[in-house]
Amino acid sequence: MKTIAITIDEATLRSIEELAERAPARARSRSQIIRMAIREFVATERQRARAVREREIFKKHRSRLARQARALISEQAKP
C-alpha cells in the first residue's frame, strides 16, 4: 500500500470521522473508509463508461438491430 496526502474540507472530514465511529470493525479507520469510497467510485465510473460505450454501439447499429428484431419477431409469429 502507498501513503498519499490529500486535502479535504472540514465537513467531509467530520462525516468520515462519524462513519468511522459507527462503522463495523472492518471500516474503523478514516483511511479504510476513504479506500472503500474510492473503490466504489471507481467501480461506478467504470460501469458508467461501459454503459456509454454500449449506447454508442447501439446507436451506431440502430438500423441493423431494428431490422434484425423485426425479422426475428416475424419469424416467431409464424404458426
VOKOL-455343 format. One record per residue (C-alpha): residue in three letters; x, y, z. Coordinates in steps of 0.1 Angstrom, whole numbers, padded with zeros to 4 digits, always signed. Example, Ala and Ser with C-alpha at 12.3 -4.5 7.8 and 13.67 -1.06 7.14 Angstrom:
VOKOL-455343
ala+0123-0045+0078ser+0137-0011+0071
END
This chain:
VOKOL-455343
met+0000+0000+0000lys+0011+0036-0007thr+0007+0066+0016ile-0006+0097+0000ala-0016+0131+0012ile-0050+0147+0004thr-0067+0179+0012ile-0103+0176+0025asp-0128+0201+0038glu-0138+0201+0074ala-0174+0190+0069thr-0163+0159+0049leu-0137+0150+0074arg-0163+0152+0102ser-0186+0130+0082ile-0158+0104+0077glu-0150+0105+0114glu-0186+0099+0123leu-0187+0070+0100ala-0156+0056+0115glu-0171+0058+0150arg-0202+0039+0139ala-0187+0015+0114pro-0181-0022+0119ala-0146-0034+0128arg-0137-0037+0091ala-0140+0000+0085arg-0130+0017+0117ser-0103+0039+0103arg-0107+0070+0081ser-0082+0055+0056gln-0103+0024+0053ile-0135+0044+0047ile-0118+0065+0021arg-0104+0034+0003met-0138+0018+0003ala-0154+0050-0011ile-0127+0053-0038arg-0132+0016-0048glu-0170+0022-0051phe-0164+0054-0071val-0140+0037-0095ala-0164+0008-0100thr-0193+0032-0106glu-0173+0052-0131arg-0162+0020-0150gln-0198+0009-0152arg-0209+0043-0164ala-0181+0044-0191arg-0191+0009-0202ala-0228+0020-0205val-0217+0050-0226arg-0197+0027-0249glu-0226+0003-0253arg-0251+0031-0260glu-0228+0043-0287ile-0226+0009-0302phe-0264+0005-0302lys-0267+0040-0317lys-0243+0032-0344his-0260+0000-0354arg-0296+0010-0346ser-0310+0004-0381arg-0295-0031-0384leu-0306-0041-0349ala-0341-0029-0357arg-0342-0048-0389gln-0329-0080-0372ala-0355-0075-0344arg-0384-0072-0369ala-0372-0103-0388leu-0370-0123-0356ile-0404-0112-0344ser-0420-0120-0378glu-0403-0154-0378gln-0415-0162-0343ala-0450-0150-0351lys-0454-0177-0378pro-0477-0206-0369
END
